[in-house]
Amino acid sequence: MSKEVLVRPRPTVSMRSRFLHSYSLILMAIKRTSAWCKPSKNSEGADYIDDESDYNDDTVDDEDPPDDVEPQIISKSDSIRVRNGTTVYLHCLLKNADRFTVTWKKDNEYIYYDSNAMKPDNQRIVRLPNNTLVIYNATINDTSDDYECSILNKPPITIKHRVMVVSEPYPASPALPPTEQYKPSLIRVIPARKVEVNAGENVTLGCETKTQWTPEIKWYHENERVHSNVIISGNYITITNIKKHDGGRYQCLAENGMENPPVEAITVNVNYAPEIDGKGKWVHTGLGVESRLICNVHAHPRGKVTWFKDQEEVLPKKGSIEIKANKTRHILEILHTEKEHLGNYTCVAENKLGQTEKIISLTGIPTQAIISGGEMTKTASGLILKWQLESYSPITEYKLQYRRKGDKDWRVVNPTVTNGRGYQFTVEYTVPVGEPGSYEAVLMARNNFGWSEPSDPHEFIGVKGSASQPVLAIATLFLVVSSCAFTSL
């Protein structure tokens, strides 16, 4: 147990020491703020030449990344099959690459060097400002397995696209909406349109096409390209170690260069054991008030939820206890809390894959105090710290412990108890930190039900207080402004 020591006021420093300390602070402030006096290059009527050697301005614009940040290409490699006359978009979106040269090449020949076209065909093959390469009215000659976008770093960062342009004519098709252009029989899904799998297992999905040519199959999950835990093999994908967030709608698109290519969907339902994310482990209440305990349960198939207190099942009781459920949200509501209602409650959720539980304590003790950082005020005698907390019963005592970091013993004081506003209480205490350094403070509150949990340690910096500090600040500011005025002459 920590040793409690009495708080004794420290002896004040001499007037001479204060003066020397204040004088050094003024000189330091003038030195550190001299950069403020630099004239603006855009000042109207100013004849100003920036001398780098005088100012040594190393300031970096917030919008520009530091020099050591590696550039990135955030686009993915793509393989595109299109027909004659189609417009092709090859993406190469960049991050942190403003300082680097970026090139586009086809078959190892430069097409663009930054925004400079290296081929005469620059009206048909265009580089957009976002570095996307657009090929208008694509021809068979544009076919290549080697469209390369590169950031000229050491080593270069590259991405390659593959383009195949075919000269087959478009098949005649009736003027139907895009969703009706193709019959579902053009793509056969494997194993079925709906698949159910248990979490942790692997599942394979496939799409087979019935066309004269073999189109490239692209896979999407909830309208985004499939993720890293998916293995692609031809027309099939395998999802390994499947998790609940891997469930949903998977689409296979047969890329054949037409405006509305065939597409089919497979819905994957992932079965998993219940998971509970309760709203904290404590519910603070008071006698005569309404109390609500909440369990948010996620499971597939849906889990059955049962409430227990002291190993006995809690059942609904008219006018006293209600049990409600709304999809994943399960609520135990005590309409008029009595002393016998206080204690530990267990929320148990189960389905065919497993069972889980969460313990929630219904208590009358005060809540954990939270520091009001914005309320900290420096005075001549120390720092005023403020905490806030809630209690449904009157507060009877506060216990504040603080110490300089590194000290073994805590200094213990009991701040004055004042009436709260409803259930809200504010604790205020002036901590006499007479020496510079890092300090930490912890607060507890007690009511008729007991002590609260200790607050999280609050760290703060102790500085010698002085009633003349506002005057010192004004004097410092005056000297800085005067210095700036003199420099600008």
NORLINJO-V343554 format. One record per backbone hydrogen bond with DSSP energy under -1.0 kcal/mol. NH is the residue of the N-H (numbers start at 1). CO is the residue of the C=O. E is the energy in kcal/mol with one decimal. If there is no record, write none. Layout:
((NH:CO:E) (NH:CO:E))
This chain:
((18:14:-1.9) (19:15:-2.3) (20:16:-2.5) (21:17:-2.5) (22:18:-2.8) (23:19:-2.7) (24:20:-2.2) (25:21:-1.9) (26:22:-2.1) (27:23:-2.2) (28:24:-2.2) (29:25:-2.4) (30:26:-2.4) (31:27:-2.1) (32:28:-2.6) (33:29:-1.7) (36:33:-1.6) (37:34:-1.4) (38:35:-1.4) (43:40:-1.2) (46:43:-1.7) (55:51:-1.6) (56:52:-2.8) (64:61:-1.3) (69:66:-1.6) (72:95:-2.6) (74:93:-2.2) (80:162:-3.2) (82:164:-2.8) (84:166:-1.7) (85:138:-3.0) (86:83:-1.8) (88:135:-2.5) (90:133:-2.9) (95:72:-2.1) (100:97:-1.8) (103:150:-2.4) (104:112:-2.4) (105:148:-2.7) (106:109:-2.6) (107:146:-2.2) (109:106:-1.6) (111:104:-3.4) (112:104:-1.6) (113:116:-2.6) (114:102:-3.0) (116:113:-1.9) (118:111:-3.1) (125:121:-2.2) (126:134:-2.5) (128:132:-3.1) (131:128:-2.3) (133:90:-2.7) (134:126:-3.3) (135:88:-2.7) (136:124:-2.7) (138:86:-2.8) (142:139:-1.8) (143:140:-1.9) (144:163:-2.4) (147:161:-2.2) (148:105:-3.0) (149:159:-2.6) (150:103:-2.5) (151:157:-2.8) (152:101:-2.8) (153:151:-2.6) (157:151:-2.1) (159:149:-1.9) (161:147:-2.6) (162:78:-2.7) (163:144:-3.1) (164:80:-2.7) (166:82:-2.7) (176:174:-2.2) (180:177:-2.2) (181:178:-1.1) (186:183:-2.0) (187:184:-1.7) (188:208:-3.2) (190:206:-2.7) (195:267:-3.0) (197:269:-2.4) (199:271:-2.8) (200:242:-3.2) (201:198:-1.8) (203:239:-1.8) (205:237:-2.8) (206:190:-2.8) (207:235:-1.7) (208:188:-2.6) (210:186:-1.9) (216:255:-1.3) (218:253:-2.7) (220:251:-2.5) (221:224:-4.0) (222:249:-2.6) (224:221:-1.2) (226:219:-1.1) (230:227:-1.4) (231:238:-2.9) (233:236:-3.0) (236:233:-1.9) (237:205:-2.7) (238:231:-2.5) (239:203:-3.0) (240:229:-2.0) (242:201:-2.7) (246:243:-1.8) (247:244:-1.4) (248:268:-2.8) (250:266:-3.1) (251:220:-2.6) (252:264:-2.3) (253:218:-2.9) (254:262:-2.5) (255:216:-3.0) (255:253:-1.1) (264:252:-2.0) (266:250:-3.0) (267:193:-3.2) (268:248:-3.3) (269:195:-3.2) (271:197:-3.0) (272:300:-2.3) (275:298:-2.3) (277:296:-2.4) (280:278:-1.6) (283:361:-2.8) (285:363:-2.6) (288:337:-3.2) (289:286:-1.6) (291:334:-2.5) (293:332:-2.7) (295:330:-2.8) (297:328:-3.0) (298:275:-2.9) (300:272:-1.6) (304:350:-3.1) (306:348:-2.7) (308:346:-2.2) (309:312:-2.9) (312:309:-1.6) (314:307:-2.8) (317:321:-2.3) (320:317:-2.6) (321:317:-2.3) (322:333:-2.6) (324:331:-2.7) (326:329:-2.9) (329:326:-2.2) (330:295:-2.8) (331:324:-2.6) (332:293:-2.7) (333:322:-3.2) (334:291:-2.9) (335:320:-2.6) (337:289:-2.5) (341:338:-1.4) (342:339:-1.2) (343:362:-2.1) (345:360:-3.1) (346:308:-2.8) (347:358:-2.9) (348:306:-2.9) (349:356:-2.8) (350:304:-1.7) (351:354:-2.4) (354:351:-1.3) (356:349:-2.6) (358:347:-1.8) (360:345:-3.1) (361:281:-2.9) (362:343:-3.2) (363:283:-2.4) (367:390:-2.7) (370:388:-2.6) (372:386:-3.3) (373:371:-1.1) (375:372:-1.8) (376:373:-1.5) (377:384:-1.5) (379:382:-3.3) (383:431:-2.2) (384:377:-3.7) (385:429:-2.8) (387:427:-2.3) (388:370:-2.4) (389:425:-2.1) (391:423:-1.9) (396:446:-3.2) (397:446:-1.4) (399:444:-2.3) (400:413:-2.8) (401:442:-2.8) (402:411:-2.1) (403:440:-1.9) (405:438:-2.6) (407:404:-2.5) (411:402:-3.0) (413:400:-2.6) (421:424:-2.3) (424:421:-1.8) (425:389:-2.9) (427:387:-2.4) (429:385:-2.1) (431:383:-3.3) (433:431:-2.0) (434:432:-1.2) (437:462:-1.1) (439:460:-3.3) (440:403:-2.1) (441:458:-1.8) (442:401:-2.8) (444:399:-1.9) (446:397:-2.5) (447:450:-1.9) (450:447:-1.5) (452:445:-2.9) (455:443:-2.1) (458:441:-2.7) (460:439:-2.1) (462:437:-3.3) (469:466:-1.7) (472:468:-2.3) (473:469:-2.6) (474:470:-2.1) (475:471:-2.5) (476:472:-2.5) (477:473:-2.4) (478:474:-2.3) (479:475:-2.2) (480:476:-2.2) (481:477:-2.5) (482:478:-2.5) (483:479:-2.4) (484:480:-2.4) (485:481:-2.5) (486:482:-2.4) (487:483:-2.2) (488:484:-2.1))
